[in-house]
Amino acid sequence: MTENSYLRTIWKRFKRHRLAMVSLVFLSLVIIIALLAPLIAPYHPDRISGDFGAPPGNGHLLGTDDVGRDVLSRLIYATRISLLVGVLSTVISTVIGVVLGLVSGFFGKFIDAIIMRFTDMVMSFPYLLLVLVAAAIFGPSLLNIIIILGFVNWPGVARLVRGNVLSLRERAFVQGALVAGMPKPYILFSEILPNTMAPVLIHSSSVMAFSILDEAALSFLGMGVQTPTASLGNMLGAATSQAVLTDLPWLWIPPGIVIVLLVMSVNFIGDAIRDAFDPTN
């Protein structure tokens, strides 16, 4: 089977999942809106453009917040922040995990023992506690949150890649490359890595979903993205009083819905990718 026909088969399997296709369209639309936020948002997200806590209407489709800023504009920019955190932190954790997993599984012995013991040590810490402590130490900011989430999510990827490499390094094509005297970096990244990408992609979708949730949770607690920069988490964080929850639902319902839809979409796409790469389907 040629590479093009294999990719067409994967795409054909993926399209069987209607929820995944709907999620892909939704996520693509959200990404386009987020990228074009300065052109699409009716107001600057930090501009006071209306009355305090005004309901939807009068030029504000989703109303205004407690200081008179347009909720729709802040929601569009907040979605861009959440996607940025999800994508970049996932890239960081995936790169670290893939490199360490490849090295650990391929070279084995002493190197494998050191990397895996370090991985076990990181995984032994309660995940949420580790993120909160790191955020408290390095301070709340967008860059810090991306780096923190990227550096705490790599152990799962590393163990996954290591397990695949342990199996692949005994295959004939890898042994043949070793006998032929090909450089080990070439074997790792040209022969072994492509055969581990399917499980890595599936795992990365889960990491991205969790990263979006983690950013929202940290910002909600005041340890993530700080105001006036809009994020889905700090938009929810502004709705912690009983009065806001009952009288100003337009402040917290839209960001809550966006978080749910983003996470569900990423998870549906991840499930479809898993089934698409499954040869039994």
C-alpha positions as CSV (number, residue, x, y, z in Angstrom):
1,M,0.0,0.0,0.0
2,T,1.4,3.4,-1.0
3,E,1.5,6.3,1.4
4,N,-1.2,8.2,-0.5
5,S,-3.6,5.2,-0.5
6,Y,-2.8,4.6,3.2
7,L,-3.7,8.2,4.1
8,R,-6.9,8.0,2.0
9,T,-7.9,4.8,4.0
10,I,-7.2,6.6,7.3
11,W,-9.3,9.6,6.1
12,K,-12.1,7.3,5.0
13,R,-12.2,5.6,8.4
14,F,-12.1,9.0,10.1
15,K,-15.1,10.2,8.1
16,R,-17.3,7.4,9.5
17,H,-17.4,9.2,12.8
18,R,-20.1,11.8,12.3
19,L,-19.5,13.5,15.7
20,A,-15.8,13.7,14.8
21,M,-16.6,15.4,11.5
22,V,-18.9,17.8,13.2
23,S,-16.3,18.5,15.8
24,L,-13.6,19.0,13.1
25,V,-15.8,21.6,11.3
26,F,-16.6,23.3,14.7
27,L,-13.0,23.4,15.8
28,S,-11.8,24.7,12.4
29,L,-14.5,27.4,12.6
30,V,-13.4,28.4,16.1
31,I,-9.7,28.5,15.1
32,I,-10.5,30.8,12.1
33,I,-12.6,33.1,14.4
34,A,-9.8,33.1,17.0
35,L,-7.1,33.9,14.3
36,L,-9.3,36.7,12.9
37,A,-10.3,38.0,16.3
38,P,-9.2,41.6,15.7
39,L,-11.3,41.7,12.5
40,I,-14.4,39.8,13.9
41,A,-14.7,41.1,17.5
42,P,-17.1,44.1,17.6
43,Y,-15.1,45.8,20.3
44,H,-11.6,45.7,21.8
45,P,-11.8,43.2,24.6
46,D,-10.5,45.7,27.2
47,R,-12.6,48.6,26.1
48,I,-15.4,49.8,28.2
49,S,-18.2,50.1,25.6
50,G,-21.4,49.9,27.6
51,D,-23.2,50.0,30.9
52,F,-22.0,47.9,33.8
53,G,-23.5,44.4,33.6
54,A,-25.9,45.2,30.8
55,P,-27.9,42.3,29.4
56,P,-27.7,41.2,25.8
57,G,-28.9,43.8,23.3
58,N,-28.2,47.4,22.5
59,G,-25.2,46.6,20.3
60,H,-23.9,43.9,22.7
61,L,-24.9,40.5,21.5
62,L,-23.9,38.8,24.7
63,G,-24.2,41.8,27.0
64,T,-21.4,43.5,29.0
65,D,-19.5,42.4,32.0
66,D,-19.3,44.1,35.4
67,V,-17.1,46.9,34.2
68,G,-18.9,47.5,30.9
69,R,-16.7,45.4,28.5
70,D,-18.3,43.6,25.6
71,V,-18.7,39.9,26.6
72,L,-18.7,38.6,23.0
73,S,-15.4,40.4,22.2
74,R,-13.8,39.0,25.3
75,L,-15.1,35.5,24.6
76,I,-13.5,35.6,21.1
77,Y,-10.2,36.7,22.5
78,A,-10.5,34.3,25.4
79,T,-11.0,31.4,23.0
80,R,-7.8,32.3,21.2
81,I,-5.9,32.2,24.5
82,S,-7.3,28.8,25.4
83,L,-6.4,27.3,22.0
84,L,-3.0,28.9,22.2
85,V,-2.4,27.2,25.6
86,G,-3.8,23.9,24.4
87,V,-1.7,23.7,21.2
88,L,1.6,25.1,22.5
89,S,1.6,23.1,25.8
90,T,0.7,19.9,23.8
91,V,3.6,20.6,21.4
92,I,6.0,21.1,24.2
93,S,5.0,17.9,26.1
94,T,4.8,15.8,23.0
95,V,8.3,16.8,21.8
96,I,9.9,16.2,25.2
97,G,8.0,12.9,25.6
98,V,8.8,11.6,22.1
99,V,12.5,12.4,22.4
100,L,12.9,10.9,25.8
101,G,10.8,7.9,24.9
102,L,12.8,7.2,21.7
103,V,16.1,7.5,23.5
104,S,15.0,5.4,26.4
105,G,13.4,2.6,24.4
106,F,16.1,2.4,21.7
107,F,19.3,2.6,23.8
108,G,17.9,0.8,26.9
109,K,20.1,-0.3,29.9
110,F,21.5,2.5,32.0
111,I,20.0,5.3,29.9
112,D,16.5,3.7,30.0
113,A,16.8,3.2,33.8
114,I,17.6,6.9,34.4
115,I,14.9,8.3,32.1
116,M,12.2,5.9,33.4
117,R,13.0,6.5,37.1
118,F,12.8,10.3,36.4
119,T,9.5,9.7,34.6
120,D,8.2,7.7,37.5
121,M,9.2,10.4,39.9
122,V,7.3,13.1,38.0
123,M,4.3,10.9,37.7
124,S,4.3,10.1,41.4
125,F,3.4,13.7,42.3
126,P,-0.4,14.5,42.3
127,Y,-0.9,16.2,38.9
128,L,-3.1,19.1,40.0
129,L,-0.9,19.8,43.1
130,L,2.2,19.8,40.9
131,V,0.6,22.3,38.5
132,L,-0.6,24.6,41.3
133,V,2.8,24.6,43.1
134,A,4.6,25.4,39.8
135,A,2.2,28.2,39.0
136,A,2.7,29.6,42.5
137,I,6.5,29.5,42.2
138,F,6.8,30.9,38.7
139,G,3.9,33.3,38.9
140,P,0.7,33.6,36.9
141,S,1.1,34.5,33.3
142,L,0.2,33.1,29.9
143,L,3.8,32.1,29.1
144,N,4.3,30.4,32.4
145,I,1.1,28.4,32.1
146,I,2.1,27.2,28.7
147,I,5.5,26.1,29.9
148,I,4.2,24.5,33.1
149,L,1.5,22.5,31.4
150,G,4.0,21.5,28.7
151,F,6.6,20.2,31.3
152,V,4.1,18.3,33.4
153,N,2.3,16.4,30.7
154,W,5.3,14.7,29.0
155,P,5.7,11.5,31.1
156,G,2.6,9.8,29.6
157,V,3.9,10.4,26.1
158,A,7.4,9.2,27.0
159,R,6.1,5.9,28.4
160,L,3.9,5.4,25.4
161,V,6.7,6.0,22.9
162,R,9.1,3.9,24.9
163,G,6.7,0.9,24.8
164,N,6.4,1.2,21.1
165,V,10.1,1.5,20.5
166,L,10.8,-1.6,22.6
167,S,8.6,-3.5,20.2
168,L,9.8,-1.8,17.0
169,R,13.6,-2.1,17.6
170,E,13.3,-5.9,17.2
171,R,11.6,-5.7,13.8
172,A,13.5,-6.7,10.7
173,F,13.6,-3.2,9.1
174,V,15.2,-1.7,12.2
175,Q,17.7,-4.6,12.6
176,G,18.5,-4.3,8.9
177,A,19.2,-0.6,9.2
178,L,21.5,-1.3,12.1
179,V,23.4,-4.0,10.2
180,A,23.7,-1.6,7.2
181,G,25.5,0.8,9.5
182,M,23.0,3.6,9.3
183,P,23.4,6.4,11.9
184,K,21.3,5.8,15.0
185,P,19.7,9.3,14.9
186,Y,18.6,8.5,11.4
187,I,17.1,5.1,12.5
188,L,15.3,6.8,15.4
189,F,13.7,9.6,13.6
190,S,13.3,8.1,10.1
191,E,12.5,4.5,10.7
192,I,11.1,4.2,14.2
193,L,9.4,7.6,14.8
194,P,6.9,7.4,11.9
195,N,5.7,4.0,13.2
196,T,4.9,5.5,16.6
197,M,3.1,8.6,15.4
198,A,-0.4,7.1,15.5
199,P,-0.5,6.5,19.3
200,V,1.3,9.8,19.9
201,L,-1.4,11.7,17.9
202,I,-4.2,9.9,19.9
203,H,-2.5,10.7,23.2
204,S,-1.8,14.3,22.2
205,S,-5.5,14.9,21.6
206,S,-6.2,14.0,25.3
207,V,-3.3,16.2,26.4
208,M,-4.7,19.1,24.5
209,A,-8.2,18.7,26.0
210,F,-6.7,18.5,29.5
211,S,-4.5,21.5,28.9
212,I,-7.6,23.6,27.9
213,L,-9.3,22.5,31.1
214,D,-6.2,23.1,33.2
215,E,-5.7,26.6,31.9
216,A,-9.4,27.4,32.6
217,A,-9.1,26.0,36.1
218,L,-5.8,27.9,36.9
219,S,-7.2,31.2,35.5
220,F,-10.5,30.6,37.5
221,L,-8.4,30.3,40.7
222,G,-6.4,33.4,39.8
223,M,-3.2,31.5,39.1
224,G,-3.3,31.5,35.3
225,V,-3.9,34.3,32.8
226,Q,-4.5,37.6,34.5
227,T,-7.0,40.3,33.8
228,P,-7.4,42.4,31.8
229,T,-6.3,39.7,29.3
230,A,-9.4,37.6,28.6
231,S,-9.4,33.9,29.1
232,L,-12.2,31.4,29.5
233,G,-11.1,30.7,33.0
234,N,-10.9,34.2,34.3
235,M,-14.2,35.0,32.6
236,L,-15.7,32.2,34.7
237,G,-13.8,33.4,37.7
238,A,-15.6,36.7,37.6
239,A,-18.9,34.9,38.2
240,T,-18.3,33.5,41.6
241,S,-20.8,35.5,43.6
242,Q,-24.4,34.4,44.0
243,A,-25.7,37.7,42.5
244,V,-23.7,37.2,39.3
245,L,-24.7,33.5,39.0
246,T,-28.4,34.3,39.3
247,D,-28.8,37.8,37.9
248,L,-26.0,37.9,35.2
249,P,-25.9,34.5,33.5
250,W,-24.5,36.0,30.3
251,L,-21.2,36.4,32.1
252,W,-20.6,32.7,32.8
253,I,-22.8,30.6,30.6
254,P,-21.0,31.5,27.2
255,P,-17.5,30.8,28.4
256,G,-18.7,27.6,30.1
257,I,-20.4,26.4,26.9
258,V,-17.2,27.2,24.9
259,I,-15.0,25.2,27.2
260,V,-17.4,22.2,27.1
261,L,-17.6,22.3,23.3
262,L,-13.9,22.7,22.8
263,V,-13.0,19.8,25.1
264,M,-15.7,17.6,23.6
265,S,-14.6,18.4,20.1
266,V,-11.0,17.5,20.7
267,N,-12.0,14.3,22.5
268,F,-14.3,13.2,19.6
269,I,-11.5,13.9,17.1
270,G,-9.1,11.9,19.2
271,D,-11.5,9.0,19.4
272,A,-11.9,9.1,15.6
273,I,-8.1,9.2,15.0
274,R,-7.7,6.1,17.3
275,D,-10.3,4.2,15.3
276,A,-9.0,5.4,12.0
277,F,-5.5,3.9,12.7
278,D,-7.0,0.7,14.1
279,P,-6.5,-1.9,11.3
280,T,-9.5,-4.0,12.6
281,N,-11.9,-1.2,11.6
